[in-house]
Amino acid sequence: MVKDKIILGIDPGTLIMGYGIIHVKNNKVELIAMGSIELKKLETHFLKLQKIFERTDYLITEYKPDEVAIEAPFLGKNAQSMLKLGRAQGISIAVALSKNIPVFEYSPRKIKQSITGKGTSSKEQVAAMLVSLLKIKTLPKHLDATDGLAVALCHSFQKNATSGEKSYSGWKAYVTQNPKKANLK
């Protein structure tokens, strides 16, 4: 088991994408960075996807994470919103996999449960717990950043990262495990 690793956590979004980067060494967690990427002002969905690609690529190049953890889309009533969110998530996954970085996916409920002990916690409750756990002095402008950080921390808490959660070791593994999503016909 690796005792020293950097984890990039991503809270995908088409209006705001949150991220958090932590360093885990001998079971101690240190905050490296967190932030958000505002996408609201971009005119088309495709420009938003391009920005997500560019920023995810930058974060991976700059911080060299050993693993990427990402929040899974939650089921909603608006199919169009779900499709757009899935595309945003897929872009970040594709960037990580193209660099042979393992990707781990966690449900919103699992993330909240691992941070606060309650799967129905609010963004504010998650942020407050992160302030306590990681000694954060100032909260970011958008709580999407703390959500991204929560994804990374959730992943670090997992004793066995493949315990029921999806993980992919590369693009080929993703396509093999998700043939319907990767419809290559």
Sine and cosine of phi, psi and omega as CSV:
sin_phi,cos_phi,sin_psi,cos_psi,sin_omega,cos_omega
0.00,0.00,0.75,-0.66,-0.01,-1.00
-0.95,0.31,0.79,-0.62,-0.02,-1.00
-0.99,-0.15,-0.13,0.99,-0.05,-1.00
-0.69,-0.72,0.94,-0.34,0.00,-1.00
-0.46,-0.89,0.40,-0.92,0.08,-1.00
-0.95,-0.31,0.74,-0.67,-0.03,-1.00
-0.86,-0.51,0.78,-0.63,0.13,-0.99
-0.98,-0.18,0.85,-0.52,0.06,-1.00
-0.96,-0.27,0.70,-0.72,-0.04,-1.00
-0.80,-0.60,0.76,-0.65,0.16,-0.99
-0.96,-0.28,0.99,-0.13,-0.11,-0.99
-0.94,0.35,0.48,-0.88,0.04,-1.00
-0.24,-0.97,0.34,-0.94,0.04,-1.00
-0.97,-0.25,-0.15,0.99,0.12,-0.99
-0.96,-0.26,-0.71,0.70,0.05,-1.00
-0.62,-0.79,0.77,-0.64,0.10,-1.00
-0.95,-0.30,0.81,-0.59,0.03,-1.00
-0.98,-0.22,0.51,-0.86,0.05,-1.00
-0.58,-0.81,0.44,-0.90,0.09,-1.00
-0.58,-0.82,0.61,-0.79,-0.02,-1.00
-0.80,-0.60,0.80,-0.60,0.00,-1.00
-0.81,-0.59,0.40,-0.92,0.10,-1.00
-0.91,-0.41,0.85,-0.53,0.02,-1.00
-0.95,-0.31,0.86,-0.50,0.00,-1.00
-0.67,-0.74,0.87,-0.48,-0.01,-1.00
0.77,0.64,0.74,0.68,0.03,-1.00
0.92,0.39,0.18,0.98,0.11,-0.99
-0.97,-0.25,0.69,-0.73,-0.05,-1.00
-0.93,-0.36,0.76,-0.65,0.04,-1.00
-0.84,-0.55,0.73,-0.68,0.06,-1.00
-0.96,0.27,0.80,-0.60,0.08,-1.00
-0.99,-0.13,-0.77,0.63,-0.03,-1.00
-0.32,-0.95,0.39,-0.92,0.17,-0.98
-0.44,-0.90,0.43,-0.90,0.00,-1.00
-0.02,-1.00,-0.13,-0.99,0.01,-1.00
-0.64,-0.77,0.41,-0.91,0.01,-1.00
-0.88,-0.47,0.91,-0.41,-0.02,-1.00
-0.99,0.11,0.79,-0.61,-0.06,-1.00
-0.88,-0.47,-0.04,1.00,-0.11,-0.99
-0.85,0.53,-0.61,0.79,-0.12,-0.99
-0.99,0.17,-0.21,0.98,0.01,-1.00
-0.96,0.29,0.68,-0.73,-0.19,-0.98
-0.95,0.30,-0.59,0.81,-0.05,-1.00
-0.83,-0.55,0.33,-0.95,0.04,-1.00
-0.88,0.47,-0.57,0.82,-0.03,-1.00
-0.94,0.35,-0.56,0.83,0.09,-1.00
-0.92,0.38,-0.59,0.81,0.06,-1.00
-0.90,0.44,-0.70,0.72,0.02,-1.00
-0.89,0.46,-0.63,0.78,0.03,-1.00
-0.88,0.47,-0.70,0.72,0.00,-1.00
-0.91,0.42,-0.64,0.77,0.05,-1.00
-0.88,0.48,-0.70,0.72,0.04,-1.00
-0.86,0.51,-0.78,0.63,-0.06,-1.00
-0.88,0.48,-0.70,0.71,-0.04,-1.00
-0.95,0.32,-0.61,0.79,0.06,-1.00
-0.90,0.43,-0.69,0.73,0.04,-1.00
-0.87,0.50,-0.69,0.72,0.02,-1.00
-0.88,0.48,-0.74,0.67,-0.02,-1.00
-0.87,0.50,-0.66,0.75,0.01,-1.00
-0.93,0.36,-0.67,0.75,0.01,-1.00
-0.92,0.40,-0.67,0.74,-0.06,-1.00
-0.95,0.31,-0.71,0.71,-0.14,-0.99
-0.97,-0.24,-0.19,0.98,0.07,-1.00
0.75,0.66,0.86,0.51,0.00,-1.00
-0.92,0.39,0.51,-0.86,0.08,-1.00
-0.99,0.12,-0.45,0.89,-0.02,-1.00
-0.56,-0.83,0.46,-0.89,0.08,-1.00
-0.86,-0.51,0.75,-0.66,0.07,-1.00
-0.90,-0.44,0.68,-0.73,-0.07,-1.00
-0.71,-0.71,0.58,-0.82,0.04,-1.00
-0.98,0.21,0.73,-0.68,0.05,-1.00
-0.96,0.27,0.56,-0.83,0.07,-1.00
-0.89,0.47,0.61,-0.80,0.05,-1.00
-1.00,-0.08,0.44,-0.90,-0.02,-1.00
-0.96,0.30,0.78,-0.62,0.01,-1.00
-0.79,-0.62,0.10,-0.99,-0.02,-1.00
-1.00,0.09,-0.40,0.91,-0.05,-1.00
-1.00,-0.05,0.96,-0.27,-0.06,-1.00
-0.89,0.45,-0.60,0.80,-0.01,-1.00
-0.90,0.43,-0.66,0.75,0.04,-1.00
-0.91,0.42,-0.65,0.76,0.03,-1.00
-0.89,0.46,-0.67,0.74,0.01,-1.00
-0.88,0.47,-0.72,0.69,-0.01,-1.00
-0.90,0.44,-0.66,0.75,0.02,-1.00
-0.91,0.41,-0.65,0.76,0.05,-1.00
-0.88,0.47,-0.62,0.79,0.06,-1.00
-0.90,0.44,-0.70,0.72,0.01,-1.00
-0.87,0.49,-0.70,0.71,0.03,-1.00
-0.90,0.45,-0.69,0.72,-0.03,-1.00
-0.87,0.49,-0.61,0.79,0.03,-1.00
-0.88,0.48,-0.74,0.67,-0.01,-1.00
-0.90,0.44,-0.64,0.76,0.04,-1.00
-0.88,0.47,-0.71,0.70,-0.04,-1.00
-0.88,0.47,-0.64,0.77,0.02,-1.00
-0.88,0.47,-0.74,0.68,-0.01,-1.00
-0.89,0.46,-0.72,0.69,-0.03,-1.00
-0.91,0.41,-0.55,0.83,0.02,-1.00
-0.91,0.41,-0.33,0.94,0.03,-1.00
-0.97,-0.25,0.23,0.97,0.02,-1.00
0.85,0.53,0.61,0.79,0.07,-1.00
-0.98,-0.20,0.81,-0.59,0.01,-1.00
-0.88,0.48,0.63,-0.78,-0.01,-1.00
-0.90,-0.45,0.68,-0.73,0.01,-1.00
-0.81,-0.59,0.68,-0.73,-0.08,-1.00
-0.89,-0.46,0.72,-0.70,-0.01,-1.00
-0.76,-0.65,0.61,-0.79,0.03,-1.00
-0.96,0.29,0.44,-0.90,0.05,-1.00
-0.82,0.57,-0.64,0.76,0.00,-1.00
-0.89,0.46,-0.69,0.72,0.01,-1.00
-0.89,0.46,-0.66,0.75,-0.01,-1.00
-0.90,0.44,-0.76,0.64,0.00,-1.00
-0.88,0.48,-0.67,0.74,0.00,-1.00
-0.87,0.50,-0.69,0.73,-0.07,-1.00
-0.95,0.31,-0.45,0.89,-0.03,-1.00
-1.00,0.02,-0.72,0.69,-0.11,-0.99
-0.95,-0.32,-0.26,0.97,-0.08,-1.00
1.00,0.00,-0.02,1.00,-0.03,-1.00
-0.69,-0.72,0.85,-0.52,-0.07,-1.00
-0.94,0.33,-0.13,0.99,0.00,-1.00
-0.94,-0.35,0.31,0.95,-0.02,-1.00
-0.88,0.47,0.45,-0.89,0.05,-1.00
-0.99,0.12,0.23,-0.97,0.08,-1.00
-0.84,0.55,-0.65,0.76,-0.03,-1.00
-0.91,0.42,-0.64,0.77,0.03,-1.00
-0.92,0.39,-0.65,0.76,0.05,-1.00
-0.89,0.46,-0.73,0.69,0.00,-1.00
-0.87,0.49,-0.69,0.73,0.00,-1.00
-0.88,0.47,-0.65,0.76,0.02,-1.00
-0.93,0.38,-0.62,0.79,0.03,-1.00
-0.91,0.42,-0.62,0.79,0.06,-1.00
-0.85,0.53,-0.69,0.72,-0.01,-1.00
-0.93,0.36,-0.72,0.69,-0.07,-1.00
-0.94,0.35,-0.65,0.76,-0.12,-0.99
-0.95,-0.31,0.12,0.99,0.04,-1.00
0.83,0.56,0.72,0.70,0.02,-1.00
-0.97,0.26,0.78,-0.62,-0.06,-1.00
-1.00,0.08,-0.58,0.82,-0.04,-1.00
-0.72,-0.69,0.78,-0.63,0.06,-1.00
-0.96,0.28,0.55,-0.83,0.03,-1.00
-0.95,0.32,0.21,-0.98,0.01,-1.00
-0.85,0.52,-0.67,0.74,-0.02,-1.00
-0.90,-0.43,0.72,-0.70,0.02,-1.00
-0.95,0.31,-0.10,1.00,0.12,-0.99
-0.88,0.47,-0.50,0.87,0.04,-1.00
-0.91,0.41,-0.69,0.72,0.04,-1.00
-0.94,0.35,-0.48,0.87,0.09,-1.00
-0.90,0.43,-0.68,0.74,0.06,-1.00
-0.88,0.47,-0.66,0.75,0.05,-1.00
-0.89,0.45,-0.64,0.77,0.02,-1.00
-0.88,0.47,-0.59,0.81,0.03,-1.00
-0.89,0.45,-0.71,0.70,0.01,-1.00
-0.89,0.46,-0.71,0.71,-0.02,-1.00
-0.92,0.39,-0.65,0.76,0.08,-1.00
-0.82,0.58,-0.73,0.68,-0.01,-1.00
-0.88,0.47,-0.65,0.76,-0.02,-1.00
-0.91,0.41,-0.45,0.89,-0.01,-1.00
-0.97,0.24,-0.30,0.95,-0.07,-1.00
-0.96,0.28,0.86,-0.51,0.02,-1.00
-0.90,0.43,-0.65,0.76,0.04,-1.00
-0.81,-0.59,0.97,-0.26,-0.14,-0.99
-0.85,0.52,-0.30,0.95,0.00,-1.00
-0.98,-0.21,0.35,0.94,-0.03,-1.00
-0.97,0.25,0.96,0.26,0.08,-1.00
1.00,0.05,-0.16,0.99,0.03,-1.00
-0.99,-0.16,0.46,-0.89,-0.03,-1.00
-0.97,0.23,0.67,-0.74,0.11,-0.99
-0.62,-0.79,0.46,-0.89,-0.03,-1.00
-0.69,-0.72,0.74,-0.67,-0.03,-1.00
-1.00,-0.02,-0.12,0.99,0.02,-1.00
0.03,-1.00,0.08,-1.00,-0.04,-1.00
-0.86,0.51,-0.67,0.74,-0.01,-1.00
-0.87,0.49,-0.67,0.74,0.02,-1.00
-0.90,0.44,-0.64,0.77,0.01,-1.00
-0.89,0.46,-0.73,0.68,-0.02,-1.00
-0.89,0.45,-0.67,0.74,0.00,-1.00
-0.89,0.46,-0.66,0.75,-0.05,-1.00
-0.99,0.10,-0.21,0.98,-0.03,-1.00
-0.71,-0.70,0.87,0.49,-0.10,-1.00
-0.88,0.47,-0.53,0.85,-0.01,-1.00
-0.95,0.30,-0.58,0.81,0.01,-1.00
-0.95,0.32,-0.50,0.87,-0.07,-1.00
-0.98,-0.21,0.50,0.87,-0.05,-1.00
-0.67,0.74,0.99,-0.12,-0.10,-1.00
-0.99,-0.14,0.18,0.98,-0.02,-1.00
-0.98,0.19,0.00,0.00,0.00,0.00
